[in-house]
Amino acid sequence: MAKVIPFKAVRPTRAIVGLVAARPYQSYTIDERESRMDYNPFSFLHIVNPGYKYDQVITGEDRYKLVKNRYLEFKEDGIFVQDDKPSFYVYKIVNRLGQEFNGIIAATSAEDYMKDVIKKHEDTIAYREKTFKTYLQTVGFNAEPVLLTYPDNAIISNIIKETQKGYAEFEFTMTYRDTHYLWKIDNEATIKVIQSEFEQMETIYIADGHHRSASSGLLYEDEKASNPNHTGKENYSFFMSYLIPESDLVIHEFNRLVKDLNGLSKEEFLIKLDETYRIENRGILPYSPSKAHHFSMYLDGEFYSLYLRKTNYTFKTALDKLDAQLLYKTVLQPILGIDDLRNDNRIAYVNGQHEMITIKSSVDCGDFKVGFGMCPATVKQMKQIADEGLKMPPKSTYILPKLRSGITIYEL
């Protein structure tokens, strides 16, 4: 039974929302961040990078305190205004490829996360969880929703469509040419219908935002333990999420690049691959795989197809069937000697929105020795892995939509 509640969002005014909205901080280069802050005083980057005001890098809890100060200044200056009534927010994104994403921004239960009603498919790193928990305790808000997905629901879908017939609270287009729309639902009867539909769902799934979810769970446990009058209705008992139906979720693969062949010659490497894969040379033209358990490889100026010899590999779990795991277990770990996919600097990742020509260019320029392409995972696979309590390898999925910070803010 999934619990979602409306909340009083803090939002930019309609006139400047497009100037406030920002990509996640780490997705910018240093030059990009500085350029945006130089010419845009409304950017949310000014809040999350408060040291810019003093022309210095500020880290740790000193930074967190300044983030809170910058946020309060945005409220004091009228850049952010809080809604009067608890609401759900219908949110629509249309990207430059014409892909459309429709869902609801709501507050979701941290207890649901702790009890696995909200299920995860990725491992998280403990120190990052604790660091972000401390950040949340200091700044007191969520500024970027966790992306959750739920089974397609005709009633919720109809409410979203009917709501979108009305006047949008805002509509703006970012520099990447994705257009964002938001409508507010504050009608109590409609809110109850939405809540009832989610209450009938046994499970919803994290698509993107595992560390933010985990940190919100830690924050909930801390605050609950220190509050003798805890009721479960406190703001810290929830975190902001963007819930979209499974049919709206788009999953791309992350292709792999490796810097060397682990001491092997090209011929020795191909012979070792031959034990597990049927190999075909595809020549110099970019080649992409067409189905699961089928990889493309670029090596020494030529593309190859790798077809799994199924007699040599047994699928015991949903994770075993995931191509990212399969490549790791049959090639990256045993042949190329890469054990730690998260921290080994010999491996790099290219999301599947980039074509195989990107892999070719990275190898041809000498930065990498070999590249691998694969087909994306499916929503069904992601759910099965989560249901079995297993975790995907790092960089197994590149999921759309990508959300912006500062459009709706949930105060803790």
C-alpha angles and dihedrals in degrees: 000000000000117000119210126168136188119246141190102259122209105223141175116255116264093251096060107024091110090054093049099047115095139177117247109295096244093053091072126079115233090255092050093050094048092047093052093047093046093058105025117057091179098058116123085228087080088064099047093040101044094158088074088079090061096036093242141099112256120187142179124016092339087063092047091055091050091048088058091048093051090048092052089049090054088054093046091051092052094246088120123041127183122229117244097224133044106258145173114231122219106213128191130187124187113187129205091266090058094251110149128209123190126182149123129271109217143146110266128199121267087199089058087055093050091048094048095246082122101050129205133208101188133069118241129212114243098220091050090051092052094043093053091044088057089047091053092047090054103040096036101213148081112227101174122047122234109242110240129176131207136184112279109273122194095205095051090043091054092049090052092049093047092047091051090059088071132075113294119233086224144351123192141154124225127216090262086061097247113139122216129202132182132192126182125229111197099147106120095215092053091045091055092050091052092048091048092053092051091046088062092057113093093198141016123185137228109237097175131358106056096154093047090051093048092049091050088052091053091047090051092052093048095048093043091052092050096045113077089187096052112152103171091246095091117116091244088064089071140047131203118262140173107222117200131172118258092247090062095053116102119199123195125184127245109231120211133236122189125196099215144005094247093256095312126126118236090257094049090049093052091048091053091048089051090067091069105019139049103230127208126182108230098184130230101318117097111267129193130192118253105202145018119295089021120109137187120219132193116203133158096348097314138092122229135189118223118202117190116243095224093197087070098049130056124205108215101155139022088258091058089060094054110105094219089056092043092054090047095050097044105033119005098049106031099035107024096034097233108147102158109054092181101052109021106111091205091077130064134180134225118191117236095247084081115075125237089264086077089059090048093051092049092053096040093055090056099246091114136023102210139012133199130203127196142174118266123260118252130237087245091057092047091052095045092052091049092046091053090051092244129134130227120233115261115282095018096135138030103199131198140242101057110203132220128230124237100027095105122009126198114205115217 
